[in-house]
Amino acid sequence: MPDVRQRVMLAPYTTLKVGGPAEYFAIAKSEEEMAALAGFARERGLEFTVIGGGSNILVSDDGIQGLVVKNEIKGVSSEVDGERVFLKAGSGEIWDDVVAHSVEAGWWGLENLSAIPGTVGATPVQNVGAYGIEVGEVIASVRVLDITTGEISEIPATDCRFGYRDSVFKNEAGRDLIILSVTYVLSRMPAPRLHYRDLEARFAEHGPVQVSVSKVRAVVMDIRSGKFPDWKNIGTAGSFFKNPIVSVSDHERLVDIYPGLPAYTDGEGRMKLSLGWILDHVCALRGYREGNVGLYERQALVLVNRGGATASEIKNFSKKIREKVFEKTDIEIEMEVRMLGFDESNSKK
Ligand SMILES: Cc1cc2nc3c(=O)[nH]c(=O)nc-3n(C[C@H](O)[C@H](O)[C@H](O)COP(=O)(O)OP(=O)(O)OC[C@H]3O[C@@H](n4cnc5c(N)ncnc54)[C@H](O)[C@@H]3O)c2cc1C
């Protein structure tokens, strides 16, 4: 059983670098330790919260009641089956290390998701996505621990209900499930996915080049370095809000007022709008700052802690941004970042 400490400040465990103490705090380095900690919380009637790299959370200034477990379950293994490779990774593995490993092996599937901070275990939670792919497309199954019963089971991807930055793990049915490992299904045959605008443009720039999986990773990393601040030095959780998904008629109404508004079909008869463009060109908020909080100069969707921000400052700032977008577009935007320890927390665990 790992050490359980009391009143551990959580700010250092988040990339936004804000947040008060966990009532109880422990680190789980194996499935057994995670199960033992779940038992500890169950016996004492404590709320249980698991965190990985803390790169998609806003922790309240009052901290989090109950037990917070930082997940460091490691282990990577692979099995080749013809052209396919099943790559299994412990949920506490650093996501980008796993991507790098797959790219070095020459396996296709994860390269567009290069350089996303955080852990493997969080990737199915919000179905991380970037550069034209969502991780749910390459997940075979997810191994989970039910904290209410201690049972371990394997959930096939088809039961994970992956959607745009959404999955069963963010909803009621998955609220008690802790992800222990994830199995990805990759391809040994070239399978480049270059349809995303920025990627397509970068590959077109260089003329007909030999596309390799490592080249795609390198290009993605290069594009990202121009768009995101260096999260190791600047407090940020990446894109703070989701791109809004609206009806075709709302999209037409907005394009009439704001020609050039980039939008993509979501494949289900609705349109996904570029919120970065709206914040930048419609609301003129790129680089906007109030006190210690601001929107990044190079990408308005990215909120940054300019140093010394509190969680309530960030929450109030994000509320203002939501109101400004609503004033101009009549559209309600949602946060992508998960709020933990607030009255209206959207953490399910
Ligand atoms: C600079 C920057 C760029 C980013 N770019 C992208 C991007 O391109 N695309 C994208 O989708 N996201 C992006 N993100 C957001 C973030 O990196 C991802 O959401 C990432 O998957 C979060 O991983 P984490 O381990 O830090 O999760 P955390 O922030 O620690 O946790 C996030 C949520 O998942 C839950 N959770 C974590 N681990 C588990 C587990 N093992 N079992 C069950 N629940 C769990 C937590 O309780 C919490 O609700 C970016 C963030 C930053 C800072």
The ligand as an ORCA input file, in Angstrom:
! r2SCAN-3c Opt
* xyz 0 1
  C       0.046     22.557    -24.330
  C      -1.110     21.579    -24.353
  C      -1.555     21.075    -25.570
  C      -2.633     20.175    -25.616
  N      -3.037     19.697    -26.829
  C      -4.065     18.834    -26.899
  C      -4.511     18.342    -28.167
  O      -3.945     18.646    -29.216
  N      -5.574     17.493    -28.180
  C      -6.212     17.103    -27.041
  O      -7.177     16.332    -27.131
  N      -5.806     17.564    -25.830
  C      -4.758     18.408    -25.728
  N      -4.346     18.874    -24.506
  C      -5.071     18.476    -23.288
  C      -4.412     17.308    -22.503
  O      -3.048     17.217    -22.774
  C      -5.073     15.976    -22.811
  O      -6.444     16.021    -22.504
  C      -4.421     14.824    -22.021
  O      -4.922     13.591    -22.484
  C      -4.633     14.924    -20.517
  O      -3.824     13.958    -19.900
  P      -3.436     14.047    -18.369
  O      -2.776     12.765    -17.997
  O      -2.679     15.282    -18.098
  O      -4.888     14.108    -17.687
  P      -5.325     14.921    -16.393
  O      -5.364     16.373    -16.718
  O      -4.513     14.512    -15.223
  O      -6.811     14.388    -16.217
  C      -7.808     14.742    -17.146
  C      -9.124     14.022    -16.776
  O      -8.972     12.630    -16.994
  C      -9.213     11.891    -15.793
  N      -8.232     10.808    -15.756
  C      -6.881     10.927    -15.853
  N      -6.312      9.698    -15.791
  C      -7.315      8.806    -15.666
  C      -7.380      7.383    -15.536
  N      -6.277      6.626    -15.522
  N      -8.606      6.791    -15.405
  C      -9.732      7.527    -15.414
  N      -9.751      8.881    -15.516
  C      -8.551      9.514    -15.644
  C      -9.009     12.903    -14.660
  O      -9.757     12.542    -13.500
  C      -9.520     14.195    -15.309
  O     -10.925     14.256    -15.237
  C      -3.275     19.767    -24.420
  C      -2.809     20.284    -23.195
  C      -1.739     21.167    -23.160
  C      -1.244     21.670    -21.838
*
